[in-house]
Amino acid sequence: MRDILPALTRWYTAGRPFGLATVVGASLSTPRDPGAAMAVGPDDEVVGSVSGGCVEGAVFELAREVVGDGDARLETFGYSDDDAFAVGLTCGGEITLLVRPVTPERDPAFGSVAESVAAGEPVTVATVTDGPAPRGATLAVWRNRLAGTLGTTGLDAAVTADARGELALGATGLRHYGPRGQRREDAVSVFLQSFAPPPRMLVFGAIDYAAAVARIGAFLGYRVTVCDARPVFATPRRFPEGVEVVVDWPHRYLQGTETDERTVICVLTHDQKFDVPLLLEALRRPAAYIGAMGSRRTHTDRRDRLVEAGLTGDGLSRLRSPVGLDLGARTPEEVAVSVAAEIVALRWGGTGAPLSATGGAVHPPVPAP
């Protein structure tokens, strides 16, 4: 959704109706996760994707239909055993899509949501997908304000509370309620889609490896900061455009920086006077990944120093060191791929093993937040 918002905003601002299809459910092996979106706008212009090409033709027609008749629809697509080229997912999975018309009259909060996403302001959009409530109705939830309604005061109140919880985690998924927001009922299905600012990647040590890690971190969607105490190395010209470069002692910078459960911390300084105080700070705060570069001898020495400084076993167990997966990497770029692979595997619960040597779904279900 974030990728196609510029086109959607252009259509919306011009008052041109468009059909918006959003993945609200996925099972088994599917190419796109919940939240993926495709839209069909004026002159049959198409942006986005919901399946990587498997069902886009059918979704195109559905999007045109909902613009024509004004009725949102919930459609499920799966694999066709009779004809793999029929409308269905040839990867064997199943996706459920909500396809709804969007206009300023039907969704007056859409413009404000688009502005918030563009500005990096967190917002969650709740949309009714099924049940005794207006399908396609939306409620936009910010930290301190609301816009729209799902049909009843009770449902709005219950969804608002959950949406703000999802917003804190940057999570997206289906929730179920009674018609008036009752917690123990599941008559109404509501899709909560959170638009949180990009997660942060903090890279410490302005070396060649850091430049490669920063580049692949930006490619993966992280907001990257590189920090080093040595001004001769910490210069913006040594790093990709858009990467923040800070000259400061690593542990001091981290002490003044907010992290959360999505933050990635890569310690590439390879110097104990930087590493130990920095890791003592990092391993005591929230983060999705904390990795440190070094040989096995460096790792053992660093671990001993951390224990001497009072770090417990629980804290040490969070440290990924030596950093990265065993790919046989040599160059800075190859090492960056190794580090990125470990970050992705840890995020989604992957094994790091070759897919040719594993069984089951290629795209396993997304772990619960």
KAMONOR-V296509 format. One record per residue. RES is the residue in one small letter. PHI is phi in radians with two decimals (999 if undefined). Layout:
res=RES phi=PHI
res=RES phi=PHI
This chain:
res=m phi=999
res=r phi=-1.01
res=d phi=-1.21
res=i phi=-1.74
res=l phi=-1.03
res=p phi=-0.97
res=a phi=-1.18
res=l phi=-1.09
res=t phi=-1.12
res=r phi=-1.09
res=w phi=-1.15
res=y phi=-1.10
res=t phi=-1.10
res=a phi=-1.42
res=g phi=1.26
res=r phi=-1.67
res=p phi=-1.10
res=f phi=-2.55
res=g phi=-1.72
res=l phi=-2.03
res=a phi=-1.87
res=t phi=-2.23
res=v phi=-1.24
res=v phi=-1.95
res=g phi=-2.76
res=a phi=-2.60
res=s phi=-2.47
res=l phi=0.98
res=s phi=-1.59
res=t phi=-2.35
res=p phi=-1.35
res=r phi=-2.26
res=d phi=-1.59
res=p phi=-0.91
res=g phi=1.84
res=a phi=-1.07
res=a phi=-2.46
res=m phi=-2.45
res=a phi=-2.35
res=v phi=-2.10
res=g phi=-1.97
res=p phi=-1.00
res=d phi=1.03
res=d phi=1.06
res=e phi=-1.24
res=v phi=-2.02
res=v phi=-2.30
res=g phi=1.49
res=s phi=-2.74
res=v phi=-2.05
res=s phi=-2.59
res=g phi=1.30
res=g phi=2.00
res=c phi=-1.19
res=v phi=-2.17
res=e phi=-1.03
res=g phi=-1.08
res=a phi=-1.19
res=v phi=-1.15
res=f phi=-0.97
res=e phi=-1.16
res=l phi=-1.07
res=a phi=-1.09
res=r phi=-1.14
res=e phi=-1.16
res=v phi=-1.20
res=v phi=-1.16
res=g phi=-1.23
res=d phi=-1.79
res=g phi=1.38
res=d phi=-1.86
res=a phi=-1.23
res=r phi=-2.34
res=l phi=-2.00
res=e phi=-2.26
res=t phi=-2.03
res=f phi=-2.15
res=g phi=-2.41
res=y phi=-1.33
res=s phi=-1.80
res=d phi=-1.20
res=d phi=-1.28
res=d phi=-2.64
res=a phi=-1.10
res=f phi=-1.70
res=a phi=-1.28
res=v phi=-1.13
res=g phi=2.98
res=l phi=-1.63
res=t phi=-1.26
res=c phi=-1.38
res=g phi=1.67
res=g phi=-1.63
res=e phi=-2.54
res=i phi=-2.21
res=t phi=-2.00
res=l phi=-2.05
res=l phi=-1.76
res=v phi=-2.02
res=r phi=-2.43
res=p phi=-1.43
res=v phi=-2.20
res=t phi=-2.52
res=p phi=-1.02
res=e phi=-1.28
res=r phi=-1.38
res=d phi=-2.37
res=p phi=-1.15
res=a phi=-1.56
res=f phi=-1.02
res=g phi=-1.07
res=s phi=-1.17
res=v phi=-1.10
res=a phi=-1.07
res=e phi=-1.10
res=s phi=-1.15
res=v phi=-1.10
res=a phi=-1.13
res=a phi=-1.54
res=g phi=1.37
res=e phi=-1.52
res=p phi=-1.10
res=v phi=-2.68
res=t phi=-2.03
res=v phi=-1.90
res=a phi=-1.79
res=t phi=-2.30
res=v phi=-1.23
res=t phi=-1.87
res=d phi=-2.84
res=g phi=1.88
res=p phi=-1.35
res=a phi=-2.64
res=p phi=-1.10
res=r phi=-1.09
res=g phi=1.61
res=a phi=-1.13
res=t phi=-2.21
res=l phi=-2.33
res=a phi=-1.64
res=v phi=-2.15
res=w phi=-1.80
res=r phi=-1.10
res=n phi=-2.29
res=r phi=-2.78
res=l phi=-2.34
res=a phi=-2.66
res=g phi=1.66
res=t phi=-2.71
res=l phi=-1.74
res=g phi=2.20
res=t phi=-2.37
res=t phi=-1.08
res=g phi=-1.13
res=l phi=-1.15
res=d phi=-1.04
res=a phi=-1.14
res=a phi=-1.16
res=v phi=-1.19
res=t phi=-1.05
res=a phi=-1.08
res=d phi=-1.23
res=a phi=-1.10
res=r phi=-1.22
res=g phi=-1.19
res=e phi=-1.13
res=l phi=-1.10
res=a phi=-1.10
res=l phi=-1.69
res=g phi=1.18
res=a phi=-1.67
res=t phi=-2.40
res=g phi=2.98
res=l phi=-1.52
res=r phi=-2.25
res=h phi=-2.25
res=y phi=-2.54
res=g phi=-1.41
res=p phi=-1.02
res=r phi=-1.96
res=g phi=1.58
res=q phi=-1.06
res=r phi=-1.29
res=r phi=-1.70
res=e phi=-2.05
res=d phi=-2.38
res=a phi=-1.24
res=v phi=-1.93
res=s phi=-1.77
res=v phi=-2.26
res=f phi=-1.65
res=l phi=-1.81
res=q phi=-2.06
res=s phi=-1.70
res=f phi=-1.99
res=a phi=-1.78
res=p phi=-1.00
res=p phi=-0.97
res=p phi=-1.15
res=r phi=-1.68
res=m phi=-2.09
res=l phi=-1.87
res=v phi=-1.93
res=f phi=-1.92
res=g phi=1.90
res=a phi=-1.51
res=i phi=-1.89
res=d phi=-1.03
res=y phi=-1.09
res=a phi=-1.13
res=a phi=-1.07
res=a phi=-1.21
res=v phi=-1.15
res=a phi=-1.08
res=r phi=-1.12
res=i phi=-1.30
res=g phi=-1.13
res=a phi=-1.11
res=f phi=-1.07
res=l phi=-1.40
res=g phi=1.76
res=y phi=-1.44
res=r phi=-1.58
res=v phi=-1.73
res=t phi=-2.17
res=v phi=-1.92
res=c phi=-2.24
res=d phi=-2.69
res=a phi=-1.39
res=r phi=-1.78
res=p phi=-1.10
res=v phi=-1.17
res=f phi=-1.69
res=a phi=-1.49
res=t phi=-2.15
res=p phi=-1.00
res=r phi=-1.17
res=r phi=-1.54
res=f phi=-2.28
res=p phi=-1.06
res=e phi=-1.06
res=g phi=1.64
res=v phi=-1.50
res=e phi=-1.33
res=v phi=-2.10
res=v phi=-2.14
res=v phi=-1.76
res=d phi=-2.96
res=w phi=-1.15
res=p phi=-0.92
res=h phi=-1.16
res=r phi=-1.21
res=y phi=-1.11
res=l phi=-1.13
res=q phi=-1.03
res=g phi=-1.72
res=t phi=-2.06
res=e phi=-1.37
res=t phi=-2.18
res=d phi=-2.46
res=e phi=-1.22
res=r phi=-1.84
res=t phi=-1.25
res=v phi=-1.91
res=i phi=-2.11
res=c phi=-2.04
res=v phi=-1.76
res=l phi=-2.04
res=t phi=-1.14
res=h phi=1.03
res=d phi=-2.55
res=q phi=-1.04
res=k phi=-1.19
res=f phi=-1.62
res=d phi=-1.06
res=v phi=-1.13
res=p phi=-1.10
res=l phi=-1.17
res=l phi=-1.20
res=l phi=-1.03
res=e phi=-1.27
res=a phi=-1.12
res=l phi=-1.33
res=r phi=-1.90
res=r phi=-2.33
res=p phi=-1.17
res=a phi=-2.95
res=a phi=-1.40
res=y phi=-2.70
res=i phi=-2.33
res=g phi=-2.16
res=a phi=-2.30
res=m phi=-1.42
res=g phi=2.65
res=s phi=-1.25
res=r phi=-1.17
res=r phi=-1.13
res=t phi=-1.08
res=h phi=-1.06
res=t phi=-1.09
res=d phi=-1.10
res=r phi=-1.16
res=r phi=-1.11
res=d phi=-1.06
res=r phi=-1.15
res=l phi=-1.17
res=v phi=-1.13
res=e phi=-1.06
res=a phi=-1.44
res=g phi=1.81
res=l phi=-1.30
res=t phi=-1.53
res=g phi=-1.07
res=d phi=-1.08
res=g phi=-1.17
res=l phi=-1.11
res=s phi=-1.16
res=r phi=-1.47
res=l phi=-1.44
res=r phi=-1.69
res=s phi=-2.64
res=p phi=-1.05
res=v phi=-1.20
res=g phi=1.66
res=l phi=-1.60
res=d phi=-1.36
res=l phi=-1.90
res=g phi=1.29
res=a phi=-1.15
res=r phi=-2.20
res=t phi=-1.35
res=p phi=-0.95
res=e phi=-1.17
res=e phi=-1.18
res=v phi=-1.11
res=a phi=-1.07
res=v phi=-1.08
res=s phi=-1.07
res=v phi=-1.15
res=a phi=-1.07
res=a phi=-1.08
res=e phi=-1.18
res=i phi=-1.08
res=v phi=-1.14
res=a phi=-1.07
res=l phi=-1.19
res=r phi=-1.12
res=w phi=-1.86
res=g phi=1.38
res=g phi=-1.33
res=t phi=-1.59
res=g phi=1.46
res=a phi=-1.43
res=p phi=-1.04
res=l phi=-1.06
res=s phi=-1.17
res=a phi=-1.83
res=t phi=-2.05
res=g phi=-2.09
res=g phi=1.44
res=a phi=-1.18
res=v phi=-1.18
res=h phi=-1.96
res=p phi=-1.21
res=p phi=-0.97
res=v phi=-1.17
res=p phi=-1.04
res=a phi=-1.18
res=p phi=-1.18
